[in-house]
Every structure is written in C-alpha cells, then in structure tokens.
Amino acid sequence: MSKQISRRSFLGAALAAGAVASAGLAGCGNPNANSNTNAAANNANANASASSSTALVDHSAIDTSKVGTDDYTIRLGMTKGNPNPVAVINALAEGFFEEEKANVELTIIEDMGTGYSSVSADKLDMVVAMNLTLNRIAEGEENIFMTGGIMSEGGAIFAAEDSDITLNGPEDFKGKTICGIQADSELIVIEDMLINAGMKAGTDYNVIYTDSMSVNIENVKKGTADLGILNGVPVYMVGVKSGCKLVAYNEDLVGKYPCCRMTVNKSMVTDHKLALTQFIIGELRGYQFFKQNKEKTVENLANFTSVDAESLEAVYYGTDSFRTAMEIIMDPQVDIMKKYYECYKTCGFIDPNTKYATDEYYYNEAYVAALKVLAEREPNEQLWKDMQAQYKTENTTYAY
C-alpha cells in the first residue's frame, strides 16, 4: 500500500489526535543505523559547543546538600492505561515521593499529544511516556527537555499463526506488507533498518499505516498484511492469547534502542532543579522496588492501569515460556538517543539536510545528582553502583 500522507504531517496529526496513546506504547530507536551516526553525533556536539555561550540552561552540577529543600509541586501527566512508567507508578503507590519531599500532583491525560502540548505551554511540568521529544525539538520547540529514561526496547513483529515467515534481517522483509503505526517508533526503527539496507517502500516492501495496534492484529489475521508490529502489553497478548504468533523481536533485528523518556519543561531544569532531583530519587527508589518486589509491583501496575496481573507480570518480568520485549531503564542513554535521532532523519520525520543542536535539550544533571544521593545513602547497594557505571558507558557523547 502506498503512502497517502507525508510522514511529518502524519506525525503532527497523530499527536493532535492522540493516535499514539495505548496501553504499553513505547518510543524507540535504532543503534545500528550507523551510516551517518558518528557524523551526526559530531555535528550535534559541534553545534552545541558553538552555541555554548548562549546555552539555554545551566548544566553545572547540582549541589546535593540542598536536595530536599524545594517544596515546588510538580505537575505530572500520565496516561491511565500505560504501565510503562513502572518506577513512577511504584513511587506513587509506595509513597517514595512523599518520603523524598517531592510534591507531585498527578493529572491523567487522554493522550501523549495533549501531554507534550501541555508541557510546552507550562500547563504541566512533566510527562513520562512516549519518546517524541526529539521530533518536537527539531521542529523548533524550546520549552521541553529530556531528563532520563523510562524503558528501552519493547517491540516485536508478528505474523499469522500458520505463517512460515522467519525474520533474520532486512532481506526477509522483501515482498512483505507490514502493518504498523507510523508515529510509533517500533515501526520507525524497522523502516530505518530497511531503508539503510537499500530497500524502498512500495517497491521492495509495503507498509499499511494504522492508528491502533488492534487494527494491526486484524489486518494480519485477515491476510491484508503479512507482518504486524506491536509493543508493550499487546506483544504478550498476541504472543500468547491470539491467533497470531511472534516471529521476531525488534531488538534482535536492530540492536538496543531507547524507548520512553521523561520530558520536562524549562522551569524544571532552571528554577526547580532540586525538585526534579527529589522526584528522580523517588523514581529510582521505585525502580529499585521493581527489581526487588515483583508481586507488589505487578499489583501496583494493575491498580493503576486495570490491565490484568498475568499480562503485566509476563510483559515486565517474562515467564518460562515468554521472553519480555522490553527493559525498564532509568538511564538518560544520550548516546543511543542520538543514534535514534538518525532514524527520524532516515524515515523523513526530520529534514536530513538540516543540522539541529539537540545537545542542550538533554539535561542529565538531576539524574546524576539523584543517583549520587542514593549511592551515598546506601553505599552497599550494588544497584546504584551498577547504574553509575552504566551512566558512564551510555552517555559518552553528552556535551556537558
């Protein structure tokens, strides 16, 4: 099926209509899109350095001795059906924010398009879910910043139950019709892989763009599409509870890639850095709780989302017969985010000939400070040591 609408205009419409909102939806990126990755990362660093004299925000280290002193109330937006912000949901349910003196006012939003617009307009301070921040920045948005991760990976590809399709690389997609949500990063990273392999949509493969994963499932069942792309909870639903079968995980095809991000407005990284740090400390404790308390975490997720506990446990912890497609991860992962930015260029969401200085819009200082506070508080906790080590390996291109 040929494309009926430009990618950039589709993405804008999808955001406005909330087409990307769904239980367990995730944004993601492709670290193997490396034909221009190094050059693009260098360009971004050069752009950031060139503009350092007029930096948007102060990226100096946060004084951790003052953490706990900002009583600002953070206006947090979350979609009700999305369990992906596991650590935040745990922190809300277990009272970690209150214990860290992080005042949080939760607003349930209908879709992430509304969420991003609300952060941009200072009606919300923070959203924790979809990874569309880079696109908004590239289009000229100056009031949103990325401050940490929520999860990584999360996508899988499925086919009809009686299909003999196997997917080991781009060549296996030749002649296939793929059904996916165009604004969903799970499809973006697959198209990026195919385009970088020299394949063309409409010639080597076809894409049916939809606005929901349920439509993707129906198209595969009816034979309208050979392959469908899902993420989050629906991966388990299809893999275990439908007339379709999983044939590949995105990560196996494209490597590790980022997913949902924490996005905040400018005031959070200027006037309320301490409040942001206090929030992230509570979130990191929610992550620790996720690692150490499976049963209670599943209960917290089920209470927040109304998704059944069996599916939630399988999706976030895996089972003996089901491999989870995602990784809950708090790290900002700037290196991987920059590679994912190249996917946007490849797939036409961002003008590939325009250089965008995105470095200033990564703000890692609150995450680093929060991790430092916890490592000093619990010096024998291996998790904090591991996360500090991970930060050093996944943020080597962070400009500050």
Secondary structure, DSSP 8 states (H G I E B T S, - for coil): ----S-HHHHHHHHHHHTTT--TT------TT--SSHHHHHHHHHHHHHHTGGG-SS--S---GGGTT----EEEEEEETT----HHHHHHHHHTHHHHTT-EEEEEEES-HHHHHHHHHTTS-SEEEE---HHHHHHTT--SEEEEEESEEE-EEEEEETT-----SSGGGGTT-EEEEETTSHHHHHHHHHHHHTT--BTTTBEEEEES-HHHHHHHHHHTS-SEEEEESHHHHHHHHHSSEEEEEEHHHHH---B--EEEEEGGGGTT-HHHHHHHHHHHHHHHHHHHH-HHHHHHHHHHHH---HHHHHHHHH--SS----EEE-----HHHHHHHHHHHHHTTSS-TTS----GGGB--HHHHHHHHHHHHHSTT-HHHHHHHHHHHHH-TT---
